[in-house]
């Protein structure tokens, strides 16, 4: 469970940084360094999300599922105790 929580926290941190850069790029579209950092974060996020899904199950409702249907695999992301 500790590894799962650590991975979720890492995903959340990268999501936060990517969203902040996304907002920044809306007003600074020619900042090449920011765009490169944004693209790196999105790539890393995609890798982490795929790894999480492989290890622990679906992270988001709208993802492709293996057979059998995996969305109801517990614990659900919002049921995880983050203080553990």
Secondary structure, 3 states (H helix, E strand, C coil): CHHHHHHHHHHHHHHHHHHHHHHHHHHCCCCHHHHHHHHHHHHHHHHHHHHHHHHHCCCCCCCCCCCCCCCCCCCCHHHCCCCC
